[in-house]
Structure formats: structure tokens, C-alpha cells
């Protein structure tokens, strides 16, 4: 039987015995004994906890408040009220345990990454072992429907992989031999053999689970405020209750019983458990809800800073843009676009440069054997090749000047490949790194959420940066920056009065991520460097995840402050009513437990992050 079940049985037994004692016509010592039985059944752990803390020098906490209030009620002959106060306090504690347990279970279910086993190939046979027992370089077999237990590279087979647990993306990814797969994802369609790249403790799943578990220990400023507040608040209310009980009878000859009763009401209402419980639970829920959508926030402090951010700074390549080259324009001076593209693809087919490969990919057809009989690369300028018996040059304006062909000024927003043959200019292609499909929408969503300034930093040339900034409607951009220049640029933008968020790929941008108030690594699925470098990790490369992260952070902070203001307002009101004699112990205990329950229910809303 669990501790939670035992506590529930104690509560039910005490409630039944309280009802019996209430119904029996007992007087004197027998009445006292009848109420002491349910009191000690439900409250012995509270009394014992208060006694132990007194000897440890830590007496002013909620257990001390409940003990003093209930013992005082017994001393005044309010037996029913004393048992009820302790009973409802324990009901609130039980409800708190249920809520926290549910939050932890929800997060565990949402982040159900931990694999149960691995099928490792040893001596030609599959052997089912714990993932911790698999060494680096061993071969594992993953069948359809099984969780991928370790990071590795597919050696045989192809399949679709469900990455939703890591990225929040419902669309499966196609994987084949040579592709990398990461632990915590699910193999959907085909059996694959994978060569492992890391031990389980260093795998993506293990690192993410550790990150989420440790995030709860990183407190936000508001959490630290509540901790400090409770440290001073409890002694103050105890002192206030003591003065309320003593001063009126001494100074104005009032009834001791009346004012002690009011002091006990004051003590019961003052219990700060609603604040102490609901604020961390709200942050825990916000972090868990974000992790459900593939957004890993390393602590409540970063969530709080993200909610307050007014300036967001982006890296360009791989963050706002695809990070790969695409042919965006074909401008022939002779012939058709298809003829110019075919000629460029034939010339570039001998180069392994990413720009050359993008031209071949744009052509999309195989280069006929024997069509290119000679090819020579001019380093930093382009390619010279003999195609269909004529000499063709494909490269930048420097190459064109060397062969004496006029091509005009290079003002395009991208990389220009000029083509010439036998002294004649044939035309040019523009190769560019295009924005991601959801980048513009992400910028609009950030603006709608109240972000005042969006800035792009890039090492690319001015024309390219200007074109991207204009297309995405960014407020500002800075181009032709070295890595150290990016750090300087962020430092210049920092003194804005609100936290600055920098979004990058988490690998090349580690210095800038560390310098920003909140460093966000995008597209970090399987990237250990990104998980280590950033404060917030977006597990896929969709810019739209950033406004979602901001929305989750702001919603969580709104829930936190709702609980703080509501709890303090209700407690202040009931404490004033109690001091004025307008509230008894019953009213006080219902107010205290009711505030706790409502605050916990409100805090659990932070877990409810919409899927779309």
C-alpha cells in the first residue's frame, strides 16, 4: 500500500470518528477523549514534525502553525474545530500530493523517451539486453514499433521514424542506410540495423531526460521571492497572532477567550502553503508542457526571462534560412533557361562544392556520359570544362574578367554563376540560401506577442542579408560579421531593460548563446553541443517553435502571478475578518484549503499546451 493510500485511509477514518464523536452526547473528559482519537489519527505526523523542527531550530512553518492553532482550540474547548482544522489541512496536503504526482506522471508520459531494451547482435544472434549494456560500435537491430535505444548510424534497411517525443512533430522522417538516428524516437515501418555511436548515458534520450529532471531545480526570481517571503512572512504572522491574543485583554480588559480564538483563526488562515506549493508547480507544469512540444527549457529562471523578452536576435544560416543552396533565378542571354541550366550542371558536375551540387540538383537529370571531356577548377573563381566539344566557363565575375568576357556588376542577393563560351556571354544563375517556409510567420507571431525588435546577425554579404531581412520584415540586420563581431553586436543590444534572446544553431554560435540572457539552440535533435550550449533547446529546426516557446513562458508566468495575487488577497481578507471577529475556525480552514486547491488546479493548467 502506497503512502498516499495510507494517508487517505487515515483521513477517512478520522472523518468517521469525528462524526461519531459529534453525534454522541458526551461530556467532560469523555468528550475530550472522543475528539482526541480522530485528532491524533489524522494529525500525529504534523505534531511530531513540528516538535522535531523545534529542536532543529526551524519552528516557524506550516506544521507549527497548524499545531499551535489546533492545540489552542483544544485549550479553549473547541474540540470539533480543532479536529476539523487538522483534518482539512491533511485533506489539502493529500490533494497537493495527488496534483504533484499527476504532474510528474504527465511529464513522464510526455517525455517517455527511456527505452526498455536493445536487440544487440553478438555472434550472429540477437540478444535482448539493457541499453546500458551496449558498447560503442556494437550493432543493434530495431524492429518496427520498437523504440530506438541508442544514437547511431543505419547500416542496413530503411524505415520511417517517429520523432514526436523529441520534436513535437507528428510527421515521420524517412531514414535509410547512412542516415543517423537518435534514441527516444520510434521505428515505424521497417527493420534496421544500426551501429551505435555512444553509450546510453551519453545518448540523446538520456541527456534530455536529465535536462528535464534538473530543470525543476533551477529557480526563477519569483520562486526565490516566494521563498524569501515565506521565510519572513511566517514569523510576522505568528508575532501578529500573539499580539492579537495578548494586547486587547491587557490594554482594554477584553475577554482572553475571544481574542485567543481570533488569534487562532489568524494563524490558520496565514498558512502560506498555497503559495509555496502552487508557484513551483506552475513552473514545473510550464517546463513539462513545453517539453511535450519539443521545447526544452533548462530552468524556471530561463522560462521567466523568455516571458519578459522584448528583443530577439537571430543567426541567419540554418536558423532563419535553410542552410543549403538553391537555384533561385536563371537568366539566359542566349538560348532558353533549361539549356543554360543544363550547361551549368554539366560544367559543375565535376565539383563537390555545395554551390556546384545545388546546380546539379536543380537540373535534376543525369549528365550524359561522354558529354564532358575535360574539366579544370579555377580555385575561388569557378570551373572550366569542354562540353559537347566547346570550351565553357562557369564561375564568378573574376573568372569572366580573366577570360575577357563582360558580365556586368554583381549586385544580386546571392551567389552568381556566370557562364561563357568561346568569348560569348551566355547568362547567369543565382544561387541563394532561401528562408525557411515558416520563418516569416514566426517573425509575425513574435511581433504579435509583443516582441519589440527582431535583429539578424550574419557573416554573409550585405546584399544577401538585406534581401533576407526585407523578405522576413526584420527590424534590423548586421552583415559580414565574424563570430567575435556577433558577440560584440549582442553586447551592444543588451542594455534594453528587458532580457535579450539569441537564436542560433547551438554549435557555431556557442559564444553568442552564452552571452545572451537566453540562448536558444534551434534544430538540436541529436546535437550534444546544442543541448549543452543553450538555455532553451528547440529540438527541430522550425522557427515557429520560438513564438510557441514565448507563448508558453508568458502563459506560465500569468498563471504564477494569478496564484500569488489570488492567495495573498484571499488570505489578507480572511485574516482581517478573523481579527475583527467576523470569521471562525471553520471559515478559516475552508478559506485556507480552498485557496490551496484552487491554486493547485490553476497551476496544473500550465501543463495543457495545445498541440496545434
N, C-alpha and C positions, 0 to 999 in steps of 0.2 A: 504494500500500500504506500502510495506516494505521500510526501509531506503535505501537499495541497489537499489530498483526500482526508488525511488525518485532521487537518485544521477545519475542514468543512464539517466533519463529524463532531468535533468539539463545539463548533458554533451552533449546530442543530441541537446537540444535547443541552447546551447552556440555555438556548432559547426555550426548549421544552421545560426545563427545570424552573426557569424564570416564570413561565406561565403557570406552572403548578404552585409555586410559592405565592404568586399574586392571587391565585384563586382560593388558597387555604386561609381560613380565619385564624391565623396565628398571631400571637402577641409576645412581647418581651424577647427573652433570649432565644425562643424557638423561631420567632420571625427572623431574627438576625442570622441564625444558623441556616435557615431555609434559603436565604438570599446569598449567604457566603458560599454555598456549594456551587451554584452556577457561576458566581463571580470568580472563584479560584479555578474552575474548569476552563473558562474562556480567557482568563487574564493572568494565569500564573507566569507565563513566559514574559509578559510585559513587565510585571512586578520584578521578576528575577533579573531581567535585562536592565531595569532602572537601578537596582541595587548594585549590580556589577559595575555599571558605569559610574556610580557614585564613588566606588572605591578606586576607580581608574582616573578620577578627576574630571570626568566628562558627564556631568549630570543634567545639563540643561538641553534635553532633546525631547522628542515627542513622547517617548516612553515615560520619561519623568513627568511630563505634563499630564498624561493620562493617569498615572499612578497617584499623583497629588490630588487631581480632581476627584477621582473615584473614592480614595480613602477619605478625603474631606467630606464627600457626600455621605459616606457611611457614618462619619462622626456626627453629622447633622441629623442622622436618622432617615435620610433619603435613600433607602436601600434599593428601591426599584430603579431610581435614576442612576445610581452608581453602577448597577449591573448593566443597565441599558447603555450607558456611556461606553463601558468596556466591550460590550457585545457589538455595538455598531462600529466601534473602532476596529475590531477584528474583522468585521464584515468588509470594511473598507480596505484593510490590508490584504484580505483574501482576494478581493476584486482586483486590487493592484497586481498581485501575483499572477492572476489569470491573464490580465491585459499584457503584462510584460512577457509572459510565456507565449502568448499568442503572437505578439510582435516578433519575438525571436523565431518562432516556428515559421511565420510567414516569410521572414527574411531567409531562413534556411531553405525553405521551399523554392523561393525565387532564385536563390544562388546555389541551387542543387548541382554543384559542379564536381563534387568529390566522387571519383569513380570507385566502384566496389572491387573491381578485379582487372587483371590484364591477362590476355592469352599470349604467352611468350613462346616462341619457337626454340626448343632445345633438343638437340639430337634428332631433328626432323619431326618432332612431336609437339603438339600444342599442350602447354601446361598452364593451368589457371593458377595465378599467384596474386599476391597483393601488389599493387602498383609500386609500393616502397621497395619491393624485392627485385625490380627490373633495373639492370645496369645500363649505362650509356652505351649505345652502339648495338644493343640487342634488337632482335626483330620480333615485333608483336603482330598478331593478327586481330583485326577488328571486324566483326560480322555486322550485318545490317541490324539496326536497332540498339547497338551497344554504344556506350559512352567511350569516347577516345580518352584513354587513361594517361597518356604522356605526350609531350611535344615530340614531333618527329617529321620525317620526310617519307612520302609514299614511294615504295619501291615497285609494287605491283598492284594492279587493279585501279578502278575508278569508281567514284561514288558522288553522291550529294551529301553535304554536311550541314546540319542544323546548328547555327551559331547563336540562336536566340538567347540562350542563357548568358552569353558574354556580351552580345551587342544589342540585344533587344530587337534585332532584325528578323522578321519571320521568313523572309525569302531564303531558301537554302543556297549554298555555294557549291558549284561543281568543282570537284577535285580529281586530279589524275596523277599518274606517275611523275615524280619530280616536284610536286606541289607540297607545301608544308601544311601540316595540320596541328592543332593545338588541343591540349587536354581540356576537358569540360564541355567540348562540343559533342554532337551526336552523329554517328554514322547512320545514314538513312537507307541507302539503296543497294550498295554492293560491298562484297568482302574486299578488304585491302590489307596489304602487309606494309608495315611502317618500321623504319629504322629510327630508334629513339635518339634524341639529341640531348636529353637532360634527365637527371634524376627526378623522382616525383616531387621532392621538396623544393626543387627549383623550377617546376613546371608552371605554366600559366595559371592553371586552376588553383594550385596551392598558394601561389603568390596573391591571387585575387582574394581567396578566402581569408588569408592572413590580413590583407589590407582592410577588408570589410570588418573583420573582428576587431582590429586595432583602432578603427575609425571612431568607435564609441568612446574610446579613452581620451581623444583629443577634444578638449572642451572649448566651447565658444565663449566670447566675452560675456554674453548674457547668462550662460551657465555659471561662470565664475562669480558674476554679480549675485546670482541667487544663492550660491554657496556662502559668500560673504554676508549677504543679507540675513540668511538663516542663522549664521554664527552670532550676529548681534541682535537679531530680532527676538530670539527665544529668551535670552536673559532680560531683555527690556520688558517683554510681556509678563514674565514671572515677577519682575520687580513691580510692574504696574498692578498686577493682581494682588500682590502683597500689600501695596499701598491702599488699594481699593478695599481690602478686607480690614485694614487697621485704622486708617486715618478717620473716616466718618465716625466710628464708635468712640475713638479717643477725643476727637475735637468737637463733635457735635452731640455726643451721648446717644448715638444711634444704636439700634439693635445689632449685636455682634452676629447673630444668626443670619439676618437679612443680608448683611454686607459680605460675609463669608460665602453665602450662597451666590451672590453676584460675582464674586472673585472666581469661584469655581466655574461659572458659566464663561467668564472671560478667558480662563485657562483652556477650556475645551475648544472654544472657537479659535483660539490663537494658534492651534497646532498647524505647522507650516507644511504638512505632508503633501498637500495638493500641488504646491509649487515645486517642492523638492523632487516629486515623482514625475509630474507631467512635463516639465521642461526637458530633462534628458530623454524622456520617452518620445517627445516630439522630434528631437534631432535624430534619435535612433530610427524613427519611422521615416523621416525625410531621406536619410542616407540609404536605408533599405529600399525605399520606393525608387530612388534614383538608380540603384544597382540593378533593379528589375529592368530598366530601360538601357542597360549597358553604359551607365554613367557612374564611375567610381569616384566618390568624394572621400578624401583621406582623413576627414575630421570635421567636427561641428564648426570649428573656427573658420575653415575654408568655405563651408556652406554659408555661414553668416556673412563673410566677406563677399562671396559671389552674389548674394542677395542685394548688397549695397553698391555693387559696381556700376559706375557711370561711364567708364572708358574701357573699350575693348580693342586690343591691338592684335592684329593677325600677321603671321608669316604668310607669304603668298604661295610658294610652290609646295604642292601636296596638302595644303591647308584650305585655301580658297580655290586653288586650281587643281587639275587632275594630277599634276606632277609627271605627265607624259606628253610627248609632242604629237600634234595632229596637223594635217594639211588643212588650212582654213581658206586659202584662196589659190586659184590657178589663173594666171594672167598671160595667155599666149600673145606673142607679137606676130607669129606665123603659125598657120595650121589651127587645129582645134585644141580644146582643153585636154581631151583624152590622149591626143597624140603627144602633147607636151608632158603630161604626167607619165605616159609610158616610156618616153625617152629619159626622163629624170629617174624613174625607177630602175631602168636598165643600167644607167650610169652609177647609181648609188647601191646597186645590189652587191657590190664587192666590199662595201664598207660596213663595219659593225657599230658605227657611231649611232646613237639613239635617233638623231635627226635623219640620217640616211635610212634607218629601219622604218621610221614613220612614213617616209615617201613610198617605200616598197609596200608597206601595209595599206596605204591609201590606194595604191594601184590595184591590189587585191588579186592579181592574176600571176601565174608563173611566168618567169622570164624564159623565153625560148632558148634552148641550148644552142650555142654557137653564134648567137646574135652579138654578144660582146666578145671581141677577140683580144682586147688589150685594155688594161686598166691601171692607172697610177694615181696615187693620192698625193696631193699638194698640202702638206701639213698646215692646218689653220686656215686654209683657203678653199679647198674643195677637191673635186675628182676630175681626172682627165681619162677618157675612155674612147675606144674605137667601137662604134656601134653601127652595124649594117654597113661597114666599110667607110664610114665617115667619122672624123675626129670630133668628139663632143666634150665640152667643158661644162661642169655643173659646180657652182660654188658661190662665194660671196663677191662683193664689188671689187675687192683687192685682186682676185683672180681675173676678173673681167678686165681690169686696168692692165694687168700683166700681159694679156693676150691682145690688148688694143681694141677692145670692144666697148662701146659706150652703153651704159646701162642706167644712167640717172642716179639721183641721190637715194640712199637707203633711209627712208623715213617711216617705214612700215612698223606696226606694232607686232613684232615677231621676228623670227629668223627668216631672211630672204635667201632663196636659192635661185641664182640667175643661170640661164642656160644659153650657150652659144655654140655655133658650129661653122667652121670654115669662114670665120670673120663676120658672121651674121648673128645678130642678137635674136634669140628665139622666144624669150619671155621669162617669166619668173614664177616661183611658187612661194607662198608664205606659210611658214611652219610656226605654230604657236602652242603654248600650254594654255588650254582653254579652261574657263571657270567650271567648277562642279555644278551639276544641274540645280542643286538646292542652295547654292551659295547666296544668290541674290535674295531668295526668300528668307534665308537665315538673317541677313543684314536687316531686311524689313521687319522681321519679327523682333529683333533686338531693339530697333528704334521704337517699335510699338510698345515694348516692355519698359521703356524709359531710359535706355542707354543713350547718353548724350553725344558721344563721339566714338566713331569707328575709324581705325587707322590701320594701314597696311605697310609693313616693312619688307623690303625685298632687296636682294643683290642684283636683280635684273635691271636692264637699262630703262631709262626714263620713259621712252615711248611705250614699252610693254606695260610698265607699271601704270602709266596714265590711262591706257586703254582698259585695263582690268578694273581700275578704280572707278572709271566712268561707267562701265557696264554694271558694276555691282552697287554703284551710288555710295561709295565710301566717302567719309568726310575729309580724309587726309591720306596721303601716301608719301613714303620716302623710298627712293630708289637708289641703286648702285651702292648698297651698304655691305661692308664686311661684317662678319659675326660680331666683332667688337663694337662696330658702329651701331648695331641693333641694341646692344646693352646701353650705349650712350643715349640712343633715341628713347628707350623706355624710361631711363632716369630723368630725361627732360620732361616726359609726360606724367611722371609720378606725382608731383605736387599739385594734385587736382582737388584734394579734400575728400575723395572717395577712393575705395580700392581700385587698382588697375588690374585688368585681366589680360594676360598674354596667351594667345592660342598658337601652338606650333606642332611640329611632328614629334616632339619629345626626344629626338635623337640629336639632330644637328643644332637644335635650339636650346639645349640644356642650360647654357649660361643665362639666356634671357628668361627662361621659365623660372629659374631660381631667383632672378632679380625682381620679377613682378610680384605684386601682392598675392595674386592667384595665378599659378601656371597651369594651363590646360593643355594636355597632350592629346592630339587627335589621331585616330587610326592606329591605336596602340595594341590591337589584337596580336598577341604573341610577341610583343616587343618589351623585353625586360627593361631596356633603357628608358622607355617612355614611362613605364609604371613607376620606376624609381625617381625619375626627374621631376614629375609633375605633382601638383596638389590635387588636381582633378583629371581623371583619365576617361576619355571618350573612346570606347572600345572599337568603334568603326570610324570610317573617315567621312561621315556625313556632317557638314557644318550645321545642319538643322538640329543636331543634338545640343548645340550650345545654348540657343534660346530656351530649349526644353529644360536644360540644367538650371538656367537662371530662373525660369518659372517655378521649378520645384523648390529652389532655395528660397525664393520670395514667399511662396505659399507656406513653407515650413516656418519661416520667421513670423509670418502673420499668425499662424496657429500658436506659436510660442507666446507672442505678446497678448493674444486673446486670453490665454490661460493665466498669464501673470496679472493682467488688469482685472479679469473677472474674479479670480481668487482673492486678490487684495481688496477689491471693492466690497464683495460679499462679507469678508471677514471684518472689515472696518465697520460696516453697517451693523452686523450682529454683535460685535464687541461693544459698540455704542449702546445698542438696545439692552444688552446684558448689564452694562454698568448703570443704565437708567432703571433697571428692574423690569423691563418690558419683555425679557426673554428668559426662559428657564433652561434647565439642563437638557430637557427633551428637544427643545428648539435648537439649542446649541449643537447637540450631537447630530441632528438631522442636517443642519446647515454645514457642519464640517464634512460629514461623509458625503452629502450631496455634492458639495463643491469638488471633492476628490473624484467622485465617479464621473461627473460631467467633464472635468479637466482631462481625465484619462481617455474618455470616449473622444473628446476633441483632439487629443494628441494622436490617437490612432488613425485619424483622418490623413495624417502625413504619409501613411503607407499607401494610400489609394491614389496612385498615379495612373491617369488614363493611358491606355495602350496606344491610342492614335490621337 
